[in-house]
Amino acid sequence: MNLILTMVLISSLISVILATIAFWLPQMNPDMEKLSPYECGFDPLGSARLPFSVRFFLIAILFLLFDLEIALLLPLPWSIHLNPTLVLTWAFTIIILLTIGLIYEWLQGGLEWAE
């Protein structure tokens, strides 16, 4: 058990260090040529950073939440043998919490695509 804990800590530490270096290293020397859009050697015809709808972002976040719900509920048939009451309680809690969130988004108009 001690070896497993040590390996998890070392791999986590290395991951955090590499992510920190990858985040701060490009910000040390920004170059206008690197930050400009590139279109096959020609001058860009328009803006390379097109705006997107905030509603699309909200629907994408809702999709990720429900995808996470499926990922949490998928192993239930295998874990229900251990303690069925506890597993079903947690499953219903997750489903009810996400249903309340969906109803709230629906009532606030977050699911309406037309502007």
Secondary structure, DSSP 8 states (H G I E B T S, - for coil): -HHHHHHHHHHHHHHHHHHHHHHHTTTSS--HHHHS--BTTB--SS-SS----HHHHHHHHHHHHHHHHHHHHTTHHHHTTT-HHHHHHHHHHHHHHHHHHHHHHHHHTTT----
